[in-house]
Amino acid sequence: MVQITGGSLPSPPILRLASILVMHPANRHSVPPGWLVCPDHAILCGTERLGHPVRGPNLQDIRVPRMKRKLAENWKRVTHRIEEACARVDRDPSSVTLVAVTKYASLDVIRTMFDLGFTDFGERQVQELTKRAAAINEWLRRFARDAGTGARPRPQWHMIGHLQRNKVKAVLPWTDLIHSLDSLRLAEEIDAQAAKLGRVIPVLLEVNAADEQGKFGVAVAAVTHLCEQVCSLEHIELRGLMSMAPLTDDENQIRYVFGRVRELFDEIIGERLCGPQFKDLSLGMTNDFEFGIEVGATYIRVGTALFEGVELGSEPVPAE
């Protein structure tokens, strides 16, 4: 079998399609990585070398290779920024986990990112996270079955948006880290639902370090006390703090907010309010993650810089 991964059809001997499976658009999620879906939803399954010309779709029209190249270029630029920020403070770039925020990306884009090597994805809404995680898991399961290979490691899913107590039950089976714990009542609900699943859920405490009205997060003065309470819960593992800088071009203000979070982080460690698992900081997005890295961020949440120039598509996520 010859697998076509991009470009135009090879020169003679002319290729004949050995098999073409025409699929309904709704079934395109099961296409294995590297197999091409033509504009008319035909999948090129294989080819034979024959001396007879065959007319087929123009492979230049297929957008996946182009999307993949652009995503790879963007990832390279973001990685370079991470490396430069780490170099300024003598940090190992591998100590920073890049969470790709896939809010507007279609499943095609997410699958392509996973094939490129992305391992961590973040969502702000519970409904989007659960549906996307379920769809990607099913895609990986089908690929392993059809290709006759072992299961590929699934990506890590991060809940980075505001989490309501009535959504906890839905999100826990799919999330690997919650970045947005902001109250004791929410912590208690997570603890109760995690107990039913027999899990311990890793969380970060969200801090409103800029004291912005209308924004979620724990007030700075209440952080240490809430940390003590959360660390007493059996089915929650408090791993650190998360915060967002204000939307401003003032670098000094951004540095001040992130520095404030770092001071709280060091205080909690110094007073031994939590165990040795308390070692993470989630600070920084596309426009300010370098400042987060400079104060010790172990997670950065990036969307815009990764998807610049990428057609995100309008492919709906399948309903549950």
N, C-alpha and C positions, 0 to 999 in steps of 0.2 A: 504493500500500500504506500502510495506517495501522499504526503500531507502537504497541502499548500498553506503557507502562512502569510502571504502578502504578495504585492506586485501583480504583474500580468501573467497570463498563461505562458508557459515555456515555449520556445521555438521548436520546430520539428525535431524528432518525430512528434507529431501532434498528439495531444492527450485526449482520451475519451473518458468521460465520466463513467466510472464503474457502477456507481450508485448515487442517486440523488434522492434524499428524503425530503419531501415537501411537508412542511409543518405549519400548523396554525401559529400565528404570532404568540398566542398565550403559552405555547409549549416551548418557546425558545430558551427558557431558563435551564433546560436540561442539556444544552449543548456543551460538550467538554471543552476545556481551554485549548486554544489553538485551532479549533475547527471553525470554519468560516460560515457565517450566515449571510447569504446574498440578499439583496434588496427585496426579492420576491419570497423570502423566507425559505429558500432551498438551502439545505446543508450539503456542502461538498464532502462526501464521505470517503472518497478514494478515487484513484485514477488508474488507467491502464495505458501503456504505450502502444499505440496503433498508428497505422499510416493513413487514417481517415480524418479529415478536418471536422471539428465539432464547434458549433457556435454556442456560446454560453455567456453568462453575465460578465461584465467588465470588473475584474477584481480590484481595479483602482478605485472603484466607487465604494468599496467596503471601508468603513470608517474605523474599525477596531484597531488596525495597525497604526493609523495616524493618531488615534486617541492614546494608544499605548506609548508611542514616542513622546507625545506632549506631556503625558503624566510623568514619564521617566525624566524628561528634561526639568520639569517643575520640581520633582523630588530631589534631583541633583542640586538645584539651586537652594532649596530649603536646607538640605544636608550641609551644603557649604556654609550657609549662615549659622547653622548649629555649631559646626566645627570652629568657625571664627570666634563665636561667642565663648565657646569652651576654652579656646586657646588664650583668650584674654584673662581668664581666671584660673588657668592651669587645671582644667577639668578634662576627664576622658569623655569624648562625645558619646560613647556607648552607655554612659550613665543617664542619658536623656532619652526618654521614650516619646516618639512622635505619634500623637493620636490624630488620625485623619478624620476631620469632621465632615461627614458625608450628607449633610442636610438636604442638599438639592441634587445629589447625584443619583442617577438611575442604577438599577442592579447591574446593567452591563458595565458601567464605570467601576462599580465596587468589585465585580468579578475580575476586571482587568487589573485593578490595583492589587488585588490579592495575588494574581499571577505574577505581578512584578515583584512581589515580596513584602507588601504592606501587611503588618500583623495586627495592628490596633486601629479600631474604628470607633468614633464617638458620635452619639446622637443626643439631641436635646429633647426629643419627645418620646415618651414611652411607646406609643403606638408604632412609630417609625422604627424604633430599635427592635421591638419584638418581631415585627413583620420582616424586616431586612435580615435579622439574625436567623430566623426560621428559614427564609428563602435561600440564604447562602449555605446553611447547613444541609438543606435538601439537595442543593446543587452539588455540594461536595460528596454527599452520599451516593447520588446517581453517577457521578463521574467515577468514583471508586468501583461501583458495581459494573458499569459499562466497560471501563478500561481494564478491569480485572486486577487492579492494584490495591494496595492497602489504603486505608483512610488517610487523607492528608490532615495535618493539624488544623483545627478550625481557628479563625481569628478571635482576638479578644475584643469584647464589646464594652464600651465605657458609657455609662449614663452621665452626661455632663450638664443636662438642663435641670430646671426645677422639678422636683419629684413630689407629687401629692401622695398623701397616705393611702387614698383609695386606688392608686395605681401600683402600689408596692407588690402586691401579689402577682400581677401580670408581668412585671419586669424582672423579678428575681431569677426565674429559671434561665434567663438569657444574658444577664449582665455579669461581667467579671469584676468590675470596679465601679462604685457609685461615687462621683466626685462632688455631689451636691447635698450632703446631709446638712440640715440647717436648723434642726430643733430636736428636743428630747422626745416629743410625741412621735415624730417621724422615725427616730432611732428605735423606739419601742415597737413600732409597727414592723419595721424591718426585722428586728430581733424575733418577733412572734412568728412572722411568715417564714423566716429562715429556719426556725426550729421545726416547722412542719416539713420542710424539705430536707432536714438533716444537714444543713449547710452552715458555714460561717461566712458571712458576707463582708468582703473588704470595702471600706468606705473612707472617704476624705471629708473633713468638716469644711463646709464653705464659709468663708469669712468675708463680711462686708467691710473690708479694710479701708475703703475710701469714705465710709459713712454716708453713702449716697441714699437719699430718700427714694423709696419705691423699688429698691433693688433687694434681691434675696441675699441671704447670708446672715451669719451670726455677728452681732455687734462685738467689736474688739474686746470690750470689758467683760463679756460673758463667755469668751472662748475657753479659758482654762477650766472654769467650773463645769461647762458642758462636756469638755473632754473627759473629766473625771467620771461623770455620770455615764457617758457612752462606753468608756472602757470597762465599766462594771457589768455590761450586758454580755451574756454568754455567746450569742450567735452573731456578734458583730466584731470585726477586727478594724479598729481605727488605725489607719496607716499614715495619716498626715493631714495636711491642710490644702485647700484650694481657694483661689481668689481671682477676681477680675479687676484689672486696672480701669480707671474711668476712660471714656472715649475722649481723648485729648491728644494734641501734638506736643504737649509740654512733657519733655523727657524727665525733668526733675520731679514732676508730680507722679509719673509712673514709677520711677525709682523709689520714691518715698513710700508709695502704697505697697510695692513688693518688698521693700525693706522692712516695713512694719509687720508684714506676714512672717518674714524670716525671723524677726525678733520674737514673735509669739511662738513660732516653731521651736526656737532654741530654749525659750523659757519652759515650755512643756517638757522638753527632753531633760533640761537641767533639774526640774523639780520631780522628775520621774513619775509623771502623772499617767503615762502609758508605757507599754512594754517595748521591747526592742523592735517590734514591727513598725513603730511610728518613725518613719524615715523618708516619707515622700512629700513633695511639694508640687502641686499642679498650678503653674503660673505662666501665663503668656499665650497669646494668639498670634495671628499673622503679623500684625504691626508692632508687637511689643515683646515677642517671646525671647529675644536676646537679653532683655533686661531681667526676665524671669530666670534664664539660665545663669546669669551673672550672680544671682543671689542664691542659687542652689536648686532650681526647678529640676525635678526628675521626670515630669510630664509636661509637654506643651501641646496645646490643642489648636490645630491648624487646618483651615479649610480653604480660604481664598487663594493663598499662595500655591496650593497644590493643584487647584482647578483652573488657574488662569489660562484662558485660551482653549479650554476643553469643552466640547459640546456635552453638557450633562445629560441631555435627553429628557424625555417625558414619559419614560416607561413606568407604568404604575406598579407598585409593589402588590403582589397577590394578597387578596384578603384571606384572613384566617378561616 
